[in-house]
């Protein structure tokens, strides 16, 4: 088995998540786990926008193995689900 985790979960990525991203501080460990464990299940997180409002995002990772190099490649998708979350809370 190849050791892809050191490539994927570089200290630069972890540093970015901790200090430069807009990911809510309470959700940063969840995002790190997503990358470290290469979970392909969607994860819901909060992000802090420039104006201070909280948005809700659904993160999904898909893992591929490059046949030529044998390296694992992660493709991420982030979907803003703020409106759906607000609509659901209004229904309650």
NORQUI-V25774 format. One record per residue. RES is the residue in one letter. D_CENTER is the distance of its C-alpha to the mean C-alpha in whole Angstrom. Layout:
BEGIN
res = <RES:RES>
d_center = <D_CENTER:D_CENTER>
END
This chain:
BEGIN
res = <X:X:X:X:X:X:X:X:X:X:X:X:X:X:X:X:X:X:X:X:X:X:X:X:X:X:X:X:X:X:X:X:X:X:X:X:X:X:X:X:X:X:X:X:X:X:X:X:X:X:X:X:X:X:X:X:X:X:X:X:X:X:X:X:X:X:X:X:X:X:X:X:X:X:X:X:X:X:X:X:X:X:X:X:X:X:X:X:X:X:X:X>
d_center = <24:23:20:17:15:17:16:12:12:14:16:15:11:11:14:12:9:12:15:14:11:11:9:11:13:13:9:9:10:8:5:7:9:6:7:11:12:10:10:11:11:9:7:8:8:10:11:14:16:19:21:20:19:16:14:12:9:8:5:7:8:11:13:17:19:21:25:27:25:23:20:17:15:11:11:7:8:7:10:12:14:16:19:19:18:21:23:22:23:26:28:28>
END
